[in-house]
Every structure is written in structure tokens, then in C-alpha cells.
């Protein structure tokens, strides 16, 4: 914090009491313009003044709004719920709207890249279609039989607790694009699809577990998981992703024997 | 003559391909086998090492006669056969998954896996043949080449 205070103190002026300290931070961003004559990715550095309360997303906004309007990235709610702005920040997948600059050592340039394993469309925007294709394939909706009840489908607190962790997923793709098996050829279903299958497989009201287990029993399904734990580390919602995958594996084995 | 040309249909990069056709329990059994054979191999390999290196004269006792003696007993024949087959299938399956994880093009994958399966077949066939047909004193062999245990 000493460096921060030195930067903020202009000569002959004592900083205002209670003012948020400001500092200069350099963002090293991986850029790609598909419309350039020679479309090739390159690094570009921007230095902006930021405050101690700023997140990476605030610094990127400052660049886009005040320095270079062509910088392209996704963001929607900007508060860690919509899952639009997952990116690789200092080599780890995070949400730009949840990563505080002061936590990332702003004295050194902060590197920002698009998430890996998905085709880059422009700058930090990737084509999420392969990711959502896997998500759709596990049928992420309630499957039941018979007539719909006239009241709610009841569930005990314990039954709800069983799959509580995996309901937290916001589909940001931070886990799937952190998985080295997914990086290879992109055929693996990926942690996010398995987490969302887990959410329904272990839901007492759902009757589609059999079909979902059958889908994930594919050679590109849960058996490609090498328990690397990158997904668990990357998840901005703190879901125990690897554990969920192992639980699906166990359900498959008990089903087969 | 038509002069309209259409670009060839290209699959989107990294789009999922060819699922549903492969839904068997093959990978499930493969995953289970790795765990079961791993535990069994621990017993087999350390039993083997204990018998060969610790019991009696230890490592100094190992010579042609020692191996010949072991392979005349059905227990050690079965033990070594089990060790050979489990270790080879366990190892080959492990390398197969590594190839699947690291080889990006399907051509590379086919070449590497073919080489792997060829090596597996040669080793297992040769090893099995030796364990079952091993005879320390073949009849009618040149006495110059035979071990001393063949002359009681």
C-alpha cells in the first residue's frame, strides 16, 4: 500500500482524508482482429489510472471508453452473475468483474487473454457454441413422467442439499476452458456440462438420470476426466467441480453393476 | 453451364462430432480395470520382488537355474503370467489415454496407437509363449550349451 499512497500524492497536496487511493496499472491484452489484412493475434499494453476498489473490468472499461474503443470483450451484468466475462487473467481463468486489481499485484503488467480451447472471434470474445452444444446435449431441463401435479413438486431440505453445489453454475466456461483435456481437440463434454447434468441427476424430482448417465458414458464423457482439478480452481462460484464429476462416475458404476 | 459456385460446407472449428455412436460401457470398464489391476499389481510385483530379492540368499541366488526352477512350478507360472498380462494391459491402456489426451490430429493418433498395440501384442505373445514352453534342458540339445543343472 505504500506504493499506492506515493502515487496518489501529488506534490504540494495532502491527500484528502478518506479518498480512495489511485495508482497506475498496465494491462497486457491479447488482441485479435479478424478483419485486419493480416489476421494474427498480438499483445498490446495499456496503462490507465485505477483505484484500489477497481476490478479488472473497470480498468478494461476505462481503456474501451477513453483510450481504444476497438477493444472487444463480453460483459453484461458486471457483478459476477451473468457469466459473460470469463477470461484468462495472469494465466488463470477468472471473471474480470470479480478480480480486484489490487489482488493481482498492479506493480507488474496484468496479462489478459481469451479463455483457451474455444475459437477466438475478436480480441477476448470467443465462440461459445461448442461449449453450449455440450450443455444442450445433457438435456438441462426437468424430465418427468405422468401428469403434472396441480401443486408444487415437493422436496425435503436434505434432497435439495444433495445437488445444491451444482445449482450455482453460471455457465461462464471458466472451468471447461481451464481443462487440459478440453484444450486438446474440444471433443470432451467438459466440466460445465457434467456439473449441469449432476444438478439434474441428483435431483429427486427428476426422472431423466438414466438418459443423462447414458449420454455422459460416451468415450468423450466423464471417463476423460483426469482429476486435474483445474476446473475446481477456476470456478468463480466455488463449485467443487471435480467432486461432482466423480459423483457422476460413481453413479455410472453403481448403475452398471 | 452454371457459373454459380458455392463454398464447401466446413464444420465449425472444434464442433462436437460423432457422439451417440460410441455409447458402450467400454470406457467404464477401462476405468474400473485400471483401479482393480493397479491394486492387484501392487501385490504381485512386491511379492515377486520379495521372493526374488529377500528370501534365502537374496539377489545372489538369481541365475539360470533359479528362473528355471521357478517356472517348473505352476504357482510361479500363473503368478508371472498374471503379472505379464495385467501389467501390459494396464500400461497399454494408460498410454492409450495419454495418446488420446495429447495427440491432436487423428492421423497421429492412429499411427501412435497402432505402434502401441503392435508392441503390446509382440510382448504378450512372446512372454506367454516363454512362460508355458520354457524347458531348461531341451532333449537332444548340444550338451555344450546346456546349464549344469541338466546333468544330475
Contacts between the chains, C-beta under 8 A, distances in Angstrom:
chain1	res1	chain2	res2	distance
A	117	B	14	7.4
A	118	B	14	6.9
A	119	B	12	7.7
A	119	B	13	4.6
A	119	B	14	6.2
A	127	B	12	7.4
A	127	B	13	7.7
A	129	B	12	6.6
A	129	B	15	7.3
A	130	B	12	7.5
A	130	B	14	4.8
A	130	B	15	5.7
A	130	B	16	6.4
A	133	B	15	6.9
A	133	B	16	5.3
A	134	B	16	6.3
A	137	B	16	7.4
A	137	B	19	7.1
A	180	B	101	7.4
A	181	B	101	5.8
A	184	B	101	5.9
A	184	B	102	6.9
A	184	B	104	6.0
A	185	B	14	7.3
A	185	B	104	5.9
A	186	B	13	8.0
A	186	B	14	3.4
A	186	B	16	7.7
A	187	B	16	6.3
A	187	B	17	6.9
A	214	B	23	6.2
A	215	B	23	7.6
A	217	B	23	5.9
A	217	B	24	8.0
A	217	B	25	6.8
A	217	B	27	7.2
A	217	B	28	6.2
A	218	B	19	5.6
A	218	B	20	7.6
A	218	B	22	5.7
A	218	B	23	5.5
A	218	B	27	7.8
A	219	B	22	4.7
A	219	B	26	7.0
A	219	B	27	5.2
A	220	B	16	7.7
A	220	B	19	6.5
A	220	B	22	7.8
A	221	B	27	7.4
A	223	B	27	3.8
A	223	B	28	6.6
A	223	B	30	7.1
A	223	B	31	5.2
A	224	B	27	8.0
A	224	B	100	7.6
A	224	B	101	7.9
A	226	B	97	7.9
A	226	B	101	7.2
A	249	B	31	7.3
A	252	B	28	6.0
A	253	B	28	6.8
A	253	B	32	6.7
A	256	B	25	5.9
A	256	B	28	5.9
